[in-house]
Amino acid sequence: MIYVSNAFSLGMIAPDHLNMVRMEPTVRPCLGITQSWQSCVGHADTAALLGVPMARITVSMVPGDTMYVAQLVGGRLPEGCTTLPPGARFDWAKVTL
């Protein structure tokens, strides 16, 4: 499965798979209708800024899964934010198991 998220937690990985986690910087992924992917961005404003559906789901990654994580840099988003504030950006990481 391919996930798009705004956070990554070790709780998303079974303890016996922690040694299999690989994380690397990347650019925003191009996920189209030809790929099966799931949003796990649980905040509506953040999901809108990323252009993905909001989905508060529990993720349990298994070997073969990939998660693209958009890390907000530059402070917290104000409620109702529709654009990134000056100086804010998303840095992307690719987490594979």
C-alpha positions as CSV (number, residue, x, y, z in Angstrom):
1,M,0.0,0.0,0.0
2,I,1.1,3.6,-0.6
3,Y,0.2,6.1,2.0
4,V,0.3,9.9,2.1
5,S,0.7,11.4,5.5
6,N,1.7,14.5,7.5
7,A,3.3,12.5,10.3
8,F,5.1,9.2,10.9
9,S,5.2,7.3,14.1
10,L,7.0,4.1,15.2
11,G,3.6,2.9,16.3
12,M,2.8,2.4,12.6
13,I,5.3,-0.4,12.5
14,A,5.2,-3.8,14.2
15,P,8.1,-4.1,16.7
16,D,9.7,-7.0,14.8
17,H,9.8,-4.9,11.6
18,L,11.4,-1.8,13.1
19,N,14.8,-2.8,11.7
20,M,13.3,-2.8,8.1
21,V,12.3,0.9,8.1
22,R,14.1,3.1,5.6
23,M,13.6,6.8,5.4
24,E,14.9,9.2,2.8
25,P,14.2,12.7,1.6
26,T,12.2,13.0,-1.5
27,V,10.0,15.4,-3.5
28,R,6.2,15.5,-3.6
29,P,5.0,12.2,-5.1
30,C,2.9,12.2,-8.3
31,L,0.1,9.9,-7.3
32,G,-2.5,9.5,-10.0
33,I,-5.6,7.4,-10.7
34,T,-3.4,4.6,-11.9
35,Q,-1.9,4.0,-8.5
36,S,-3.7,2.7,-5.4
37,W,-2.9,5.0,-2.4
38,Q,-4.5,6.0,0.9
39,S,-4.4,9.4,2.6
40,C,-3.9,9.2,6.4
41,V,-3.8,13.0,6.9
42,G,-6.2,13.5,9.8
43,H,-6.5,17.3,9.8
44,A,-8.8,18.9,7.3
45,D,-6.8,22.1,6.7
46,T,-3.6,20.2,6.2
47,A,-5.3,17.7,3.9
48,A,-6.7,20.6,1.8
49,L,-3.2,22.2,1.5
50,L,-1.7,18.9,0.4
51,G,-4.6,18.3,-2.0
52,V,-5.5,14.9,-0.5
53,P,-8.6,13.6,1.2
54,M,-8.7,13.9,5.0
55,A,-8.7,10.4,6.6
56,R,-8.3,9.7,10.2
57,I,-7.2,6.1,10.0
58,T,-5.0,3.8,11.9
59,V,-2.0,2.8,9.8
60,S,-0.1,-0.5,10.3
61,M,2.6,-0.7,7.7
62,V,3.7,-4.1,6.5
63,P,6.7,-5.1,4.4
64,G,6.3,-3.6,0.9
65,D,4.4,-0.5,2.0
66,T,5.5,3.0,1.3
67,M,4.5,6.2,3.1
68,Y,5.1,9.7,1.7
69,V,5.3,12.1,4.7
70,A,4.8,15.8,4.3
71,Q,6.5,17.5,7.2
72,L,5.5,21.1,7.9
73,V,8.4,23.3,8.4
74,G,8.0,26.9,9.7
75,G,5.5,26.7,12.5
76,R,2.0,25.5,13.1
77,L,-0.8,26.2,10.7
78,P,-3.5,28.5,12.0
79,E,-7.1,27.2,12.1
80,G,-8.8,27.6,8.7
81,C,-5.6,28.0,6.8
82,T,-6.1,27.8,3.1
83,T,-2.6,28.7,2.0
84,L,0.8,28.2,3.6
85,P,1.9,31.2,5.7
86,P,5.0,33.1,4.6
87,G,8.1,31.1,5.5
88,A,6.2,27.8,5.8
89,R,6.7,24.8,3.5
90,F,6.3,21.0,3.4
91,D,9.4,18.9,3.3
92,W,8.8,15.4,2.0
93,A,10.2,12.0,3.1
94,K,9.7,8.6,1.7
95,V,9.4,5.8,4.3
96,T,9.6,2.3,3.1
97,L,9.2,-1.0,4.9
